[in-house]
């Protein structure tokens, strides 16, 4: 009980503490409650007063007015509900107009579709809704027309930007090609004419690192995408595809039509190629970014048409090119054009085949150019051996032309090369021609054997046609002298010897050994031999003309009955001329016997036996050795025909001649029976009775003897012809 009482006391104390803690709050709450009671009384009084006033005022309102107010309230509520239902339709229509105004046609079409199928059915019984429904086809058609207008603007845009697009694409390919060529310069195939230097490679590396814009960066393709989506949504995708392809075909024909003056400059060809490349780059982009707008078959058809028209245009316009530099630049441009389109998957084999045709034209333009080069060299040459005064000049000439002569090297300075300046110049120009041919073969995907064959064939044309004609023209000039002709013979001899070095030169740059099957041989040896023979013939012709002049101008009595005690003055002058002329023939063969026919014709025209006597002097002249260094009696053999003919008539040894004719041991082997018959039948000889007296004193019938010999000569001639 004590514990219970203690616990009670503890609880009492806690209760007292709690009451003390909440006492002030309780007092404040009671105070506030008293205040609220006063305010509540005031509010009650106001409500009572307001009710009283309202009751007093309501006594004047009729029941009819109250109904009307309730009806208005109901109508307003219904109107609000209907407007709430129509408001989204109006908002969607406003959004549609805004989208069309901002040319967001595809979203506008989506909005129109949403409006038609979602919102308008909810308010279909309203008149304005019917107006909207009737206007929807017009809106669709308007969207189609506007999107088609954007497509036309796009087509016009890519027509204008095709040039830039193509230029950019070809620039990218050229940059990669130069970079690849620079990194692969150590390949075994050594067609490595300084086609690019370190500066060009460095520049290409810089270009490689640049962000070169593509077709999508130069042209906005969004109109074609939007138009495609719009027509797809409207169910007219096929119409759109047909229209697009038709318009692009028209543009392709315009692009493929070259300007009439395209052949005049390289820029004309470049712009033409840029437009074609730009056209197909755009089509390739459309192919890979749309589904079915264009397909591979359509693009292949366009490319086939473009390829045929491009090749035809190039064949036509390239035929007007007469500058080999322009043809070479055109070839490089065609290669770049082909490589660019090949990178987009287009077959370009026909372009490379056409380049082989242009290679023939390039060779022709080179030959025309080198015709002028050779003419200038031959016209400006002094046709004198090249003098050198020091070792430096000597090494310079030897470095230009492969010449080795141990005896010349041992001679002290100053000394002379045997050939004139046109020899090293012509040799170096032939090498330059080979380099020019080699430039064309680059990037044509040809094997080294094909390159070697192409170079050799072109070089053969240069030698056998161009250089040969130039040499022949120089040789046939009216004012060319014997000294110049002799120097030409010496020069062509050395050029002939240099042909093997040209063979080695071509082998070194193509790595095709001369022993390879089907390797074309150079015809330089034949060319220079023909030129040398022509020069020799010209020398003999000029020499004969000079001798003719001596014979025509000489005042000599061909009808004298008795020979004089000495040679006539004309013959002495003639031998003096021959002696001075043959002094320049030290290195040349002599064929003076070619003038025999001229002498015989003179004798036939007017002759007596006394005229034969001076003709012994040419044989004496031959024995005197007028050509230094000539071997043995070679020069005397040139006059053996004349000597045997004179011996036959002087000795009147017809029996021996007729009996031994045709035998190798015949005494008069070089006497032609036709020539002997002509002389024998000369009527002038019959006028001199003492002509035969000293040889045939016992013969009475001279005419009968002559007729008998003539008859036998005719028999020999007839048997020989039969």
C-alpha positions, 0 to 999 in steps of 0.5 A: 500500500505504501508503494502504491501510495508513493506511485500515486504521488509520483503520478500526481506530481507528473500530472501537475507538471504537465498541467503547469506546462500547458496552462498558458496555452489553455488560457490563450485558447480560451481567450481566442475562443471568446473572441471568435464567438464575438466575430461569429455573432457579427457574421450571423447578423450580416447573413441575417441582414443579407437574407432579409434584403435578398428576400425583399428584392426577390419579391419583384422577380417573376417565375418566367424570368427565372426560367429564362435565366436557367435556360441561358445558363444551360445554353452557356454551359452547352456552348462551352462544352461544344467550343471545348470540343471544337477548339482542338480542331481549330488549333490543329488547323491553325498549326497546319497553316503555320507549318505550310507557311514555314514550308514544313510540308511533311509535318504539315501533311502529318498534321493534316492526316491527324486532323482528318482522322482524329479531330474532324470526325468528332465535329463532323456535324458542324458546317465549318467542319464540312468546309474543312473536309472539302478543303483537305484535298486542296491542301494536299494538292497544295502541299504536293505542288509546293514540295514539287516546286522545292524539288525543281529548285533542288534539281536546278541547284544540283544542275548548277553545283554539279561542276563544283561537286565533280571538282571536289570529288576529282580533287579528293581522288587526285590527292589520294593518287598523289599520296599513294604514288609518293608512298609507292615510289620504290616499286620495281617498275621504274617508269619514274620520270620526275612525275612529282617532287618532294614539294608536290608530295608534301602539298598532297599530304596537307590536302589529304589532311584537309576536310574536303567537302562532299556532295552532301556538304555542297547541296542540301538534299532535304527537298528531295527527301521531303518530296519523296516522303510526301509523295509516298504518304500521298500514295504517289511515290511511283509518279514522283520516281518517274518524274525525278528520273525523267528530269535527271535524264534530261539533265544528263543529256545537257551535261553530256553535250560538250561545248563547241570550243571544248578542244581549245583549252584544258579548262573546257575539258575539265569543266565537262568532266566535272559536270559529268562526275558531279551528276553521277556523284549526286545519283550515287548519293541518292541511290545510297540515301533513299530506298528505291528512288533510283536503282542500280539498273537505272544508274547503269543505264545512264552511265552506259549512255554517258560513256558512249556520248563522252567517248564520242565527244572526246574522239571528236574534240581530241582530234583537233588537238595539235599540241602534245602538252595539251593531249598529255594533260587531257590524258591525265584528266581522263585518267583522273576522271576514270579513276574518280568514277571507278571509285563510285563503282562505274566500269571505265574500261572503255575509257582506258581503251579510248586512251590507247587511241589517243596515244596514237594521236599523241604520238602524231602530235609529238612527231609533228613537234619533233619535226620542227625540233629536228628542222631547227637543229639541222638548219642551225648546224654549221656542219663542221666538226665540234672543236673542244679546247679543254677537258670540261667541254670534252666531257660535256660532249661525251656526256651528251652523246655516247662516243669513245675514241682512244686516239682522240682522247690521247690528242692534246687540246684543242681537238675536234670531234669527227661529228658536228653539233647536230649529232648530240642534239639529235641524240638527246632529242630522241631521248626526250621524245622517249621520255615524252612517250613514257609520260603518256603511259603513266596510270594507264594500267599497262604492263611494262612489256606494253609500255616498252612496245609502245615506246619502241613503236613510237620511236621507230616512227620518229626515226624512220619517218620524222628524222629520216624525212628531215635528213632527206630534205636537208640532203636534197636542198639545192644549196647544200655543198659537198662539204655539208654532205660529207659531214652528214655522212659522218654524222649519220655514221655516228648516229647509227652506232648510237642506236644500241645505246638507245636500245639500252636506254629504253631497256633501263626505263622499262625493265624489259630485256631486248631478248624478250619475245615479241620485243620490237627492235629499233629501226635507227640503223636502217634510217641512218644508213638510208640517209647516208646512202642518199647523201652519197648519191647526192654527192655523186649527182653534184659531182657529175653536174660539175663535170657536166659543166666542165664539158659544156663550157670547154672549147674543145675540138671534138672533130679533130682528125689527129690527137694533140700532143697534150691533154686539152685545157678543159681536161686539165681543169677537170682533173684539178677540180676532182683533185681538190674535191676528192680531198674532202672524201678522206672518210668516204667511198668513191664511185666516180664511174657513175659519170661514164654514161655522161662521157659516152653520151657526149662521144655519141653526139659528136666524136672522132678517134682523136677525141678518145685520146684525152680520155686516157687522162682520167685513168692517169688521174686515178693512178695519182691517188687523189684521195688520201688514205684510199686503199690500193687501186680502188679509185682506178677501178672506177674508170675500168669501164672507160679504159676497156671500151677505149682499148676495144676500139683502138685495138679493134679486137672484136674477135676476142670480145665476141668470142669471150663475151659472158665469160669471167675471164673476158678481156673486155668484161665491162664493155656493154654490147649496147654501148659498143653498138651505139658507138660503132653505128655513129655515122660521123665515124664513117666520114674519116677514111684514115680512122681505120687505115692504120689498123686495117690496111688490107681490108677493102670493104670497111662498111661490110666489116662494120655491118658484120660486127654490128650484126654480131653485137645485135645478136648478143644483145638479143640473146641477152634479153631473151 
